């Protein structure tokens, strides 16, 4: 009997062991994926994901730091490696990282002032300081939020299509934090906030920066989530030898990498499969090499193909990724804003361009977001969309953090053939008198010193108020018909007149925005216009002859539309500037003044044939109505420039201010070939009819009396374009060279 019990016991023991082995075999391992940080080198993660997807390998948890957090979070949100490749190849990373907002995102006032400064620095308490970072990271957040909209309501990251967490660093304590709940786009932005490049991200009152500072490869944290097998992708730099340590930045970067690289030597051994792409020839900012980096990631994953296939063999399930549709339009129902203490709700709504209840494109929605941030009145703007019961409709919630910096110091430098050399110093002050105002003063010192002052109370769609004051001067040979009456006997004796021209203009105006993009200004103007010459004199006691020195008073209307993508080298967009001045009175030199009006309009359209070749077309026209007694305010043409006085225009093939008339039509065609980034070959042709009473005689519709052509080269630099142009006119047979350096001001 005892022997029977022993046999029975052995039978059950063996059976249980076999059963246990069978259970172990059938247990499916949990697979984790950890992606390191590495800036642009993190594009290699996408190549690895493409190989993982091709195997149908199921990832159960994703962890990432910095760029690894960006790629990993999107993969966890449901995007495939292939779709991520398509999305990232379509991005302009220079604009993305530098927070370069499109011109259209800026107000008309801001566009007028933003295209002329080379350097902008905070200027608090009359002390120049440096910004906390080169970029606020707003464009990065905008992109991440857009792509993460399908999972925006998931605040527990473990509930994403693939559970996920990322690493950030508390800059005050140096603590490494695991972020696994909250707003996904905000958490990932914090994990990727590389110090000095992106400003820190505040979450729950903690100031967070790049997780790579403390933990660039969170493999231990991922193992703690119950992962049995971990696949790791390492895109960190290795230590450079003495041959590559040529500069101070190289040495500092090497020193800052000591801890991270040493830690990686230990951490990489904790992964079961480690993929190490060859990214030695790339840096953290090699974003223009994304295609090659992705390819290198794919190659590195294929080196580990056998190990990855072994992992796949242990899985019964196969993961497939359906292409995620990206929201292209939406309708905003309710708007909730917080954080604004100094700026009114109407100001924010006006900048966001959320007026109206119709459906808008997501592109226009993002443009409104950028319009608010581009004011520089806010350090950050975080927002989210909550779906309503109606399909495609959302409630919008936003939180602003108002900037403590209210004064900026801006600098510029310029040379051209008319104003010669000039150095610009600008002070811009927000909240000078009111919370939503801005004041700007340009002091320009050089061969022809001058100034510009602008003050604007911005109320968005409501009536805004503005004031302008400027003084400009130059000395140049001009056409005597601009300064002399037709009956003057001097016209027969003088072909060119060396004259000093000065203009002192002051304006007060009201502005309203309509149709979201048009600005209408109505105001009054005082203009003191002076032309003198030492070429001819009134008598022996006088050193100069005065042609005009008069105060002109007028009312005016101005309609503006401008969505050129670039002020200097537009590749797309449309431009309109229609102006009407009614001159009511004059005091001073012009005793024969009689009331008259001047109307003019400028149109521009730019489009691209491809990514290198663009055409800009321009049409201009103007005429005088009423008395012909005042001719110093007539239209004048010639030369090349962008900061002419009112009613003065460029014209290739002729010297500055060498053609005049009280009416004109003009067209210009500029072909821009950007053969290498920032390098432009420009070919231009302009045609015009310019004369007195051109529209009354009907000659405006005849073949052009004046033509000119130009060919030149332009290089984009941080201080503005460096240009040289050769121009020629077949009518006169004359040719001219034009040179300029720097932004126009």
Secondary structure, DSSP 8 states (H G I E B T S, - for coil): -HHHHHHHHHHHHHHHHHHHHHHHHH----EEEEE---GGGGGHHHHHHHHHHHHT----EEEEETHHHHHHHHHHTT--HHHHHHHHHT--HHHHHHT---GGGS-HHHHHHHTS-SEEEEEETTEE---S-SB--HHHHHHHHHHTGGGTT--BGGGSSSEEEEEEEETTT--EEEE-BS-HHHHHHHHT--TTTB--EEETTEEEEEGGGT-S--HHHHHTTT-SEEEEE--------TTT--SHHHHHHHHHHHHHHHHHHHHGGGSSEEE----TT--TT-GGGHHHHHHHHHHHHHHTHHHHHHHHHT-S------------EEEEEEEEEES-SSS-HHHHHHHHT--SSS-EEHHHHHHHHHHHHTTSSEEEEEEEEEE-SSTTEEEEEEEEEE-S--EEEEEEEEEETTTEEEEEEEEEEESSSSTTEEEEEEEEEETT-EEEEEEEE--TTS-EEEEEEEEEEEEEEE-GGGTS-TT-GGGGT-S-EEEEEEEEEEEEEEEEEETTTEEEEEEEEEEEEEEEESSS-SSTT-S-EEEEEEEEEEEEEEEEEE--S-SSS-SSEEEEEEEEEEEEEEEES-TT---EEEEEEEEEEEEESSSSEEEEEEEEEEEEEE--S--TTSEEE-B--SS--TTEE-BTTS-TT-EEESEEEEEEEEEEEEEETTEEEEEEEEEEEEETTHHHHTGGGSS-SEEEEEEEEEEEETTEEEEEEEEE-TTT--EEEEEEES---
